[in-house]
Amino acid sequence: MIPNDFIQTLLSRVDIVDVVDRYVPLKKAGANYQACCPFHSEKTPSFTVSPTKQFYHCFGCGAHGTAIGFLMEHGGKSFPDAVEELARDAGLQVPRIERPGESDRREHAMDLTAITLEAAKFYRGQLKDSPRAIAYLQERGLTGAIAPRFGIGYAPDAWQPLASVFSSYEEPALETAGLVIAGDADKRYDRFRDRIMFPIHDSRGQVIGFGGRVLGDGEPKYLNSPETPLFSKGRELYGLFLARNAIREAGAVVVVEGYMDVVALAQHGIDYAVATLGTSTTPTHVQKLFRQSDRVIFCFDGDAAGRKAAWRALENALPVLADGKNAGFMFLPDGEDPDDFVRRRGKVAFEELANQATPASEFLLTELCAQHPPTSVEGAAALVAAARPHIAALTAPVLTALMQRRLADLTGLPENELRRLLGHRAEPARARSHDDTSGAQGSRDEPSRRPLRPAQFGQRRAPSLVRELIQALLLQPELARSGTLPRPEGGTPEDAALSALVAYCAGSEHTLTTAGVMQYFAESPHESVLASALAAAEDAGITAEHAAVQLADGVARYWQQAQREGFPGIPGESVPTAEEAERLRQLEMVRRAVSISQPKSTRNH
Ligand SMILES: [Zn+2]
């Protein structure tokens, strides 16, 4: 048995888009991601993955589920195996249910985002009170509008600024969140002091960590959050969440090396830039980027260090380059970073340079030819040998063919001869990240082995009030705690599902998420009602953003309706008290008992 609260934590930590994309390459479509459904055969994509709901749904065949559900349905895994795989990726240990205290520790992990959010608010507030920090930003050419957009803040020059934010500075979670350092002799102090603070967001917009730039000449110049349960620099890109719309509009994303570069570029109208966080570009980064845009431009300094960093990015990009995806490499004049460049020369000059970015294939061959000039037989042989692992890493069939032809031209070898030298690959492997260590291969070969859902699933139906309540509550399950919600006992599947949903959410002690709740009800009698309601929420105009208002409104209408049907309403109140709700529930039971005991023929007269 795996404790339910662990499942909830796990689902709030993994990104279903990453999980699904590993097996089914996804394409961005509005707020969601799409692909042709892996569970049924189709030509136009109706398989949708929602990053906000952390849920997938196929409008064609009705397949649906969380990240766990996907590994089970698509990979044929058992529930424990699916959980184990996701936990491994997320760096979590699957707990044994007997161990006491385990759930407490996980509760702490859940609290980490609340802590980082509080810290971000604090730093933002401190910026206003620090003329020095403001002067620094102004000196870098930033105007008043840009700092709030990025949530830029200031960590005061003191040992324990955060002690004023959190009730207990001793709280171990502050350390876990990477905000407080426990030094010698139990001296605790803030990690970030006298620094300009850049909050780092995950793909859901939650603050998961910080980058801090020193104000003066202190060292280190840039300081990031350490690896924490929330933050992993090899996975995250600074600015990606904020830039996502601009990236879509520009049809491209520019990758730079520092957060100040991202902010400076945005200041000059280039708001589709993101930065790696003190690490070279990883395959996970590249995959994330290609999910946002078909065109990724890596921007580097033109010096030797810049070319070396570009080469590493190239090596990580090659295995993820699909046909139709385009990675470009742009180099700035020696000695200039993007911040300097755009301030000195402006947006137009930067975009001109970006448009001339060297395609990955050309960059690869140029660099290889520089190392092994094919001007002699020996040079050509060395070039083929050097190119071999890189071409083997390619997974895009058309790109591979074109590269082979270019290499044939460069070396003067006939193409079929060259292909033999490069070694045949029977079938191009599917693009997978280097760090993917999942042992999923064995069970991945028969994805559509069973019809998943009954045929009536997902059919259009008249909107019902109960269904609206289900939808709002599924999008914001925490709302179940805020008032007494109806638990109808009318006997329809929707009534039963709403009652169960309210009972579970109101009674649960951990943080609730859409995916967590859906996982809880997976394979219960309510699953199909809940899943189809969730899938239809957007069509019904019910959104996570407005769920609170929509729920309050729906609840008010529910009680009005109950009143019209002869039950006491709640005058002047939209939500009944617990007592009133209890009375209504009892009345409802009485009503049902009466209607059941009456002969059918007379009941409706
Ligand atoms: Zn399908």
Residues whose N, C-alpha, C, O or C-beta is under 5 A from the ligand:
A	BS01	ZN	C37 F39 H40 C58 G60 C61 G62 A63
